[in-house]
Amino acid sequence: MQAIYPFKEPVALVCNEKGQLMDFPPNRGLRDEHGQIYDIVFGTFFLCGAPENDHLVSLTPEQIKRYQERFYTPEMFWGMDGRIVCLPLEVD
């Protein structure tokens, strides 16, 4: 497992760092401040608080709401013309 810190606040995304090599399905795109994908998380992951003392903690209720909204919609990925295309999937 690997913890990465792709957010401006102290929140960690914990995933299997070898997910792509193990042929896990692409799950969600990580985007920069302009909405451009710079990485893809393969397989399952979870988010947690990550204060500077190296202990993982629960997210606050506000963070839970914000990240649930951010990651609610599944995404589909495929390669086209040397680029990765990502589209949200409709959720009922």
C-alpha positions as CSV (number, residue, x, y, z in Angstrom):
1,M,0.0,0.0,0.0
2,Q,1.1,3.5,-0.7
3,A,-0.2,6.9,0.6
4,I,0.0,9.8,-1.8
5,Y,-0.9,13.4,-1.0
6,P,-2.6,14.8,-4.1
7,F,-4.6,17.4,-2.3
8,K,-3.8,20.9,-0.9
9,E,-5.1,19.9,2.5
10,P,-3.6,17.1,4.6
11,V,-5.6,14.3,3.1
12,A,-3.9,11.0,1.9
13,L,-5.1,8.8,-0.8
14,V,-4.1,5.2,0.1
15,C,-3.9,2.7,-2.8
16,N,-1.9,-0.3,-4.0
17,E,1.1,1.4,-5.7
18,K,1.4,-1.6,-8.1
19,G,-2.2,-1.6,-9.1
20,Q,-1.4,-0.8,-12.8
21,L,1.3,-3.4,-13.0
22,M,-1.1,-6.0,-11.4
23,D,-3.7,-5.1,-14.1
24,F,-6.2,-3.6,-11.7
25,P,-8.9,-1.6,-13.5
26,P,-8.4,2.2,-13.7
27,N,-10.6,3.7,-11.0
28,R,-10.4,7.6,-10.9
29,G,-8.3,10.2,-12.4
30,L,-6.3,12.7,-10.3
31,R,-6.5,16.2,-11.6
32,D,-4.5,19.3,-11.3
33,E,-5.9,22.7,-10.4
34,H,-6.9,23.1,-14.1
35,G,-8.9,19.8,-14.2
36,Q,-6.3,18.0,-16.3
37,I,-5.5,14.4,-15.4
38,Y,-1.9,13.9,-14.3
39,D,-2.3,10.4,-12.9
40,I,-4.8,7.5,-12.6
41,V,-5.6,5.4,-9.5
42,F,-5.8,1.7,-10.4
43,G,-7.9,-0.5,-8.2
44,T,-9.6,0.4,-4.9
45,F,-8.4,3.3,-2.7
46,F,-9.5,5.2,0.4
47,L,-9.0,8.7,1.7
48,C,-8.0,9.7,5.2
49,G,-6.7,12.6,7.1
50,A,-2.9,12.9,7.2
51,P,-1.7,15.4,9.7
52,E,2.1,16.1,9.9
53,N,2.7,13.6,12.7
54,D,2.6,10.7,10.2
55,H,-0.6,9.2,11.8
56,L,-3.6,8.6,9.5
57,V,-6.8,9.9,11.0
58,S,-10.5,10.1,10.1
59,L,-11.7,12.8,7.7
60,T,-13.8,15.5,9.1
61,P,-17.5,15.5,8.3
62,E,-17.0,18.4,5.9
63,Q,-14.1,16.5,4.1
64,I,-16.2,13.4,3.8
65,K,-19.0,15.4,2.1
66,R,-16.6,17.2,-0.2
67,Y,-14.7,14.0,-1.3
68,Q,-17.9,12.0,-1.6
69,E,-19.1,14.6,-4.1
70,R,-15.7,14.7,-5.9
71,F,-15.3,10.9,-6.3
72,Y,-19.0,9.9,-6.5
73,T,-19.2,9.5,-10.3
74,P,-17.3,6.5,-11.7
75,E,-15.0,7.2,-14.7
76,M,-14.1,5.2,-17.8
77,F,-10.7,5.4,-19.4
78,W,-9.3,4.5,-22.8
79,G,-6.4,5.4,-25.0
80,M,-6.9,7.5,-28.1
81,D,-4.3,9.0,-30.4
82,G,-1.6,8.6,-27.8
83,R,-3.7,10.3,-25.1
84,I,-5.8,8.9,-22.2
85,V,-9.4,9.8,-22.5
86,C,-11.6,9.9,-19.4
87,L,-15.4,10.1,-19.3
88,P,-17.7,10.1,-16.3
89,L,-20.2,7.3,-16.2
90,E,-23.9,8.0,-15.5
91,V,-24.9,6.9,-12.0
92,D,-28.6,6.1,-11.2
